[in-house]
Amino acid sequence: MLDFIVWILVGGFLGWIASLIMRTDGRQGTFLDIIVGIVGAAVAGWLISPLVGVATINEGSFSFGALVVSLLGAIVLLAIVNLFRFGRAR
């Protein structure tokens, strides 16, 4: 149970950082930050982790490398969403 709470907190934090980087923070709230962080980590697990050999936060790893890879996945996810919503990745 504690792992689940930490997973949600870290996912929310990473989603918030990614939304600040991608300048979408004003359009999404805490719930979407959590979703972006967790789904972004899943995207990173499919795209980035095999390339660099580092696990994501979804795989139970809370190392610095896992946080960076998960953050990159959240940024990629927001870029894809922006591409479809606004016609550019920003």
Secondary structure by P-SEA (a helix, b strand, c coil): caaaaaaaaaaaaaaaaaaaaacccccccaaaaaaaaaaaaaaaaacccccccccccccccccaaaaaaaaaaaaaaaaaaaaaaccccc
